[in-house]
Amino acid sequence: MNVEQAIKSIEEELKAVEAEMAKNLLSEVIMIPTVSRYLISSGGKRFRPVLLLLSAHLCGYHGPRAIPLASTIEFIHTATLLHDDVVDRAFVRRGMASANSVWGEGASVLVGDFLFTKSFALIVADGNLRILEVISGATTRMAEGEVMQLVKLGDPAITEKDYYYVITNKTAVLISAACQVGGILGNAFLEQEKALADFGLNLGVAFQLMDDTLDYTSATATLGKEIGKDLNEGKITLPLIQALKACSPGERDRLKQIIQDRDRKEADLSYVMQVVKECGGIDYAVQCAEDFVAKARTSLTPFPSSREKEALLALADYAIRRKW
């Protein structure tokens, strides 16, 4: 099974998720649905809702509760994007002008807050304390990952351990929660619930590793953001961390100078790209992503073969083949 087939297998439920999100964006304050819909409808792949739905199916759940919970996960993800773009002062998101560049930073922060609070209202309405515990724990860790990333901005001494702390908490924990919630809906055994959480965590790390690698390799049109955007925002990701280890002392000194220079030129960015490629930073990050996908696949061992398991494995493979 490929990723297109995996998504098609839950096509009707994804339409229901879209309808659920539209319903829950209604507000008498017109800016809330306007800003939210701008980002939500801008081409996101609904990766997290897909994982929740497939995980629920894997555990035998096909009921109505998965739809609002899947929309909740997407609302939380969208809220973090709104906040991220303000913190990063980003002007492009998914190939379009970012919400903060269109409506301003205040609107982006406050609409992000609305999406967060709306999400938890929906989770409370579901009534499962375990699900509330899992998602609230994930969002707390996401905030910690964001703060750690802020602390490490522009720091050429950032370690691989620091980097993994950031991406695990900032990205992977919500993907893990989406999978775990699916297991909870299906009343999975504790071992199976943990297996889904581990699957999502490893997949989430691989997903972010590839996103950070694409920043050095992809065309703007396919990635949906400027190439070198991470570096321009002061984010030092694994390809560059590895290059700093492997390059010559002279190259390292220049890389550090460029990282710390807020007025870096286009030629500086090109130099960083060249050193990262020549010193194996890209190959190293891709290999790490493949290792995490292998861990994700192994995590699903407690589950017997099924169409839903095939679909989840297809999504895991897609994480290292994607070009967006």
C-alpha positions as CSV (number, residue, x, y, z in Angstrom):
1,M,0.0,0.0,0.0
2,N,1.2,3.5,-0.8
3,V,0.4,6.7,1.0
4,E,-2.2,7.8,-1.5
5,Q,-4.1,4.5,-0.9
6,A,-3.7,4.8,2.8
7,I,-5.3,8.3,2.8
8,K,-8.0,7.1,0.3
9,S,-9.0,4.4,2.7
10,I,-10.3,7.0,5.2
11,E,-11.4,9.6,2.6
12,E,-15.0,10.0,3.8
13,E,-13.8,10.4,7.4
14,L,-11.3,13.1,6.4
15,K,-14.2,14.9,4.7
16,A,-16.1,14.7,8.0
17,V,-13.0,16.1,9.8
18,E,-13.0,19.1,7.4
19,A,-16.6,19.7,8.1
20,E,-16.1,19.4,11.8
21,M,-13.3,21.9,11.7
22,A,-15.4,24.4,9.7
23,K,-18.3,24.0,12.2
24,N,-16.0,24.7,15.2
25,L,-14.4,27.8,13.7
26,L,-17.7,29.6,13.8
27,S,-17.5,32.8,15.8
28,E,-19.2,36.2,15.9
29,V,-15.7,37.7,15.8
30,I,-15.1,37.4,12.1
31,M,-11.3,37.6,12.3
32,I,-11.2,34.2,14.0
33,P,-12.7,32.1,11.2
34,T,-11.0,34.3,8.6
35,V,-7.4,33.8,9.9
36,S,-8.0,30.2,10.9
37,R,-9.5,29.1,7.5
38,Y,-6.7,30.9,5.7
39,L,-4.1,28.7,7.2
40,I,-6.2,25.5,7.6
41,S,-7.2,25.6,3.9
42,S,-3.7,26.4,2.6
43,G,-2.7,22.9,1.7
44,G,-1.9,21.0,4.9
45,K,-1.8,17.3,4.5
46,R,-3.9,16.5,7.6
47,F,-1.1,14.1,8.6
48,R,-2.0,14.0,12.3
49,P,-5.7,13.4,11.8
50,V,-4.9,10.7,9.3
51,L,-2.7,9.0,11.9
52,L,-5.4,9.3,14.6
53,L,-8.1,7.8,12.4
54,L,-5.9,4.9,11.1
55,S,-4.7,4.1,14.7
56,A,-8.3,4.0,15.9
57,H,-9.2,1.6,13.1
58,L,-6.1,-0.5,13.8
59,C,-7.5,-1.0,17.3
60,G,-11.0,-1.7,16.1
61,Y,-12.7,1.6,16.6
62,H,-14.9,3.0,13.8
63,G,-17.2,5.3,15.8
64,P,-18.0,9.0,15.7
65,R,-15.7,10.2,18.5
66,A,-12.6,10.0,16.3
67,I,-13.8,12.9,14.0
68,P,-13.9,15.7,16.5
69,L,-10.8,14.4,18.2
70,A,-8.9,14.4,14.9
71,S,-10.0,17.9,14.2
72,T,-8.8,18.9,17.7
73,I,-5.3,17.6,16.9
74,E,-5.3,19.6,13.6
75,F,-6.4,22.7,15.5
76,I,-3.6,22.4,18.0
77,H,-1.1,21.9,15.1
78,T,-2.5,25.0,13.3
79,A,-2.3,27.1,16.5
80,T,1.4,26.2,16.9
81,L,2.0,27.3,13.2
82,L,0.4,30.6,13.9
83,H,2.5,31.2,17.0
84,D,5.7,29.8,15.3
85,D,5.5,32.3,12.5
86,V,5.2,35.2,14.9
87,V,8.2,34.0,16.9
88,D,10.2,33.3,13.8
89,R,9.0,36.5,12.0
90,A,8.2,34.3,9.0
91,F,6.6,35.7,5.9
92,V,5.8,32.5,4.0
93,R,3.9,29.4,5.1
94,R,3.1,26.6,2.7
95,G,4.0,28.7,-0.3
96,M,1.7,31.6,0.8
97,A,2.0,34.8,2.8
98,S,2.0,33.8,6.5
99,A,-1.0,34.9,8.5
100,N,1.1,37.3,10.6
101,S,2.3,39.1,7.5
102,V,-1.3,39.5,6.3
103,W,-3.2,40.3,9.6
104,G,-0.4,41.2,11.9
105,E,1.3,39.4,14.9
106,G,-1.4,40.2,17.4
107,A,-4.1,38.6,15.3
108,S,-2.0,35.5,14.7
109,V,-1.2,35.0,18.4
110,L,-4.8,35.6,19.5
111,V,-6.4,33.4,16.9
112,G,-3.8,30.7,17.8
113,D,-5.0,31.1,21.4
114,F,-8.6,30.6,20.3
115,L,-7.7,27.4,18.5
116,F,-5.9,26.0,21.5
117,T,-8.7,26.8,23.9
118,K,-11.3,25.5,21.4
119,S,-9.4,22.3,21.1
120,F,-9.5,21.6,24.9
121,A,-13.2,22.5,25.0
122,L,-13.8,19.8,22.4
123,I,-11.6,17.3,24.3
124,V,-13.5,18.0,27.5
125,A,-16.7,17.5,25.7
126,D,-15.5,14.0,24.6
127,G,-15.3,13.2,28.3
128,N,-12.3,10.8,28.3
129,L,-9.9,11.9,31.0
130,R,-7.1,9.7,29.6
131,I,-7.3,11.4,26.2
132,L,-7.3,14.8,28.0
133,E,-4.2,13.7,29.9
134,V,-2.3,12.6,26.8
135,I,-3.1,15.7,24.7
136,S,-2.5,18.2,27.6
137,G,0.8,16.4,28.3
138,A,1.8,16.7,24.7
139,T,1.0,20.4,24.4
140,T,3.0,21.1,27.6
141,R,6.0,19.4,26.0
142,M,5.5,21.3,22.8
143,A,5.8,24.6,24.6
144,E,9.0,23.3,26.3
145,G,10.4,22.4,22.8
146,E,9.5,25.9,21.5
147,V,11.2,27.6,24.4
148,M,14.3,25.4,24.0
149,Q,14.5,26.3,20.3
150,L,14.3,29.9,21.2
151,V,17.1,29.6,23.8
152,K,19.3,27.8,21.2
153,L,18.7,30.2,18.3
154,G,21.9,31.3,16.6
155,D,24.0,29.2,19.0
156,P,26.7,27.3,17.0
157,A,27.5,25.3,20.1
158,I,24.1,23.6,20.0
159,T,24.5,19.8,20.4
160,E,22.8,16.9,18.7
161,K,21.1,16.2,22.0
162,D,19.8,19.7,22.2
163,Y,18.5,19.4,18.7
164,Y,16.6,16.1,19.4
165,Y,15.1,17.6,22.5
166,V,13.7,20.4,20.4
167,I,12.2,18.3,17.5
168,T,11.0,15.6,19.8
169,N,9.0,18.0,21.9
170,K,8.1,20.6,19.3
171,T,6.9,18.2,16.6
172,A,7.0,14.5,17.5
173,V,5.0,14.5,20.7
174,L,1.8,15.7,19.0
175,I,2.1,13.1,16.3
176,S,2.7,10.5,19.1
177,A,-0.4,11.8,20.9
178,A,-2.5,11.5,17.7
179,C,-1.6,7.8,17.4
180,Q,-2.0,7.1,21.1
181,V,-5.5,8.7,21.2
182,G,-6.5,6.3,18.4
183,G,-5.4,3.4,20.6
184,I,-7.4,4.8,23.5
185,L,-10.5,5.1,21.4
186,G,-10.1,1.4,20.4
187,N,-9.6,0.3,24.1
188,A,-6.2,-1.1,23.1
189,F,-4.2,-3.1,25.6
190,L,-1.6,-1.0,27.4
191,E,1.2,-2.6,25.4
192,Q,-0.6,-1.7,22.1
193,E,-1.3,1.9,23.3
194,K,2.4,2.3,24.1
195,A,3.3,0.8,20.8
196,L,1.2,3.4,19.0
197,A,2.7,6.2,21.1
198,D,6.2,5.0,20.2
199,F,5.3,4.6,16.6
200,G,4.1,8.2,16.4
201,L,7.1,9.6,18.4
202,N,9.7,7.9,16.1
203,L,7.7,8.8,13.0
204,G,7.5,12.4,14.2
205,V,11.2,12.7,14.7
206,A,11.8,11.3,11.2
207,F,9.3,13.7,9.8
208,Q,11.0,16.7,11.3
209,L,14.5,15.4,10.4
210,M,13.4,15.3,6.7
211,D,11.7,18.7,7.0
212,D,15.0,20.2,8.2
213,T,16.9,18.4,5.5
214,L,14.6,19.6,2.8
215,D,15.5,23.1,3.9
216,Y,18.9,22.5,2.4
217,T,17.8,20.6,-0.7
218,S,14.3,21.2,-1.9
219,A,13.1,23.8,-4.4
220,T,11.0,26.6,-2.9
221,A,8.0,25.7,-5.0
222,T,7.8,22.1,-3.6
223,L,8.8,22.9,0.0
224,G,6.6,25.9,0.3
225,K,9.1,28.0,2.1
226,E,12.3,29.8,1.2
227,I,15.4,27.6,1.1
228,G,17.7,28.4,3.9
229,K,14.7,29.7,6.0
230,D,15.8,27.8,9.1
231,L,19.3,29.3,9.1
232,N,17.9,32.8,8.4
233,E,15.7,32.4,11.5
234,G,18.7,31.2,13.5
235,K,17.7,27.6,13.7
236,I,20.6,25.2,13.5
237,T,19.4,21.8,12.5
238,L,21.0,18.4,12.2
239,P,22.6,18.8,8.7
240,L,24.4,21.9,9.9
241,I,25.3,20.4,13.3
242,Q,26.9,17.5,11.6
243,A,28.7,19.7,9.1
244,L,30.2,21.7,12.0
245,K,31.6,18.5,13.4
246,A,33.0,17.2,10.1
247,C,34.3,20.3,8.4
248,S,37.9,21.7,8.6
249,P,38.8,24.2,11.4
250,G,38.8,27.0,8.8
251,E,35.4,26.1,7.5
252,R,34.1,25.8,11.0
253,D,35.2,29.3,11.9
254,R,33.5,30.7,8.9
255,L,30.3,28.8,9.5
256,K,30.2,30.0,13.1
257,Q,30.7,33.6,11.9
258,I,27.9,33.3,9.4
259,I,25.6,31.7,11.9
260,Q,26.1,34.6,14.3
261,D,26.0,37.3,11.7
262,R,22.4,38.7,11.5
263,D,23.3,40.6,8.3
264,R,24.4,37.5,6.3
265,K,24.5,37.8,2.6
266,E,23.3,35.5,-0.1
267,A,26.8,34.3,-0.7
268,D,27.1,33.4,2.9
269,L,24.0,31.2,2.6
270,S,25.4,29.6,-0.5
271,Y,28.6,28.8,1.4
272,V,26.7,27.1,4.2
273,M,24.7,25.1,1.8
274,Q,27.9,23.9,0.0
275,V,29.7,23.0,3.2
276,V,26.7,21.1,4.6
277,K,26.5,19.0,1.4
278,E,30.2,18.4,1.0
279,C,30.7,17.5,4.7
280,G,27.9,14.9,4.7
281,G,25.4,16.8,6.7
282,I,22.5,16.0,4.5
283,D,23.4,12.3,4.1
284,Y,23.8,12.0,7.9
285,A,20.4,13.6,8.6
286,V,18.6,11.4,6.0
287,Q,20.3,8.3,7.5
288,C,19.1,9.3,10.9
289,A,15.5,9.8,9.6
290,E,15.7,6.3,8.0
291,D,16.8,4.9,11.4
292,F,13.8,6.5,13.1
293,V,11.4,5.2,10.5
294,A,12.8,1.7,11.1
295,K,12.1,2.1,14.8
296,A,8.6,3.3,14.0
297,R,8.0,0.2,11.9
298,T,9.3,-2.0,14.6
299,S,7.0,-0.3,17.2
300,L,4.0,-1.8,15.4
301,T,5.1,-5.4,16.0
302,P,2.4,-6.0,18.7
303,F,-0.2,-5.6,16.0
304,P,-1.1,-8.4,13.6
305,S,-1.1,-7.8,9.8
306,S,-4.0,-5.8,8.6
307,R,-4.9,-3.1,6.0
308,E,-4.7,-0.4,8.7
309,K,-1.3,-1.6,9.8
310,E,-0.1,-1.5,6.1
311,A,-1.5,2.1,5.8
312,L,0.4,3.2,8.9
313,L,3.6,1.6,7.6
314,A,3.1,3.4,4.3
315,L,2.9,6.7,6.1
316,A,6.1,5.9,7.9
317,D,7.9,5.2,4.6
318,Y,6.4,8.4,3.2
319,A,8.0,10.5,5.9
320,I,11.4,10.0,4.3
321,R,10.3,10.2,0.7
322,R,8.3,13.4,0.9
323,K,9.2,16.5,-1.0
324,W,6.9,19.0,0.7
